[in-house]
Amino acid sequence: MVNWFRRGPDGSFLWPGFGENMRILKWIIDRARGRAGASENAIGWVPKWADLPLKDLAVPMEDVEDAQTIDFAEWKRELADQDAFFEQFKATMPKEIVYEREIIRSRLRRMIAKKR
């Protein structure tokens, strides 16, 4: 999972924006059809560089790498911030969404524990 809205030190977006999102959508489709790989990280599965169509992308690779970096504290805060929102829909929310959030929360705990 990539944070397409992460900003660099100068405040600009790391990913070039909407016009380049087709590259990621292509990877998603290829992944679903078994034509592209992925690596597991704390929040799920992310593209392997070789499987991303990045040729001719006018963005430094460092920016693409930074966009894929997992900020554990940021994700922990994000999940906590979502709790009140998800609580509103508890009665009708598909259990798969609840489970997926718990899986992410568990992965983050595991990764934070490994870093200590």
Secondary structure as UniProt FT lines:
FT   TURN            4..5
FT   TURN            9..10
FT   HELIX           18..20
FT   HELIX           21..32
FT   TURN            33..34
FT   STRAND          38..41
FT   TURN            42..43
FT   STRAND          44..47
FT   HELIX           49..51
FT   TURN            55..56
FT   HELIX           61..67
FT   HELIX           72..88
FT   TURN            89..92
FT   HELIX           95..115
//
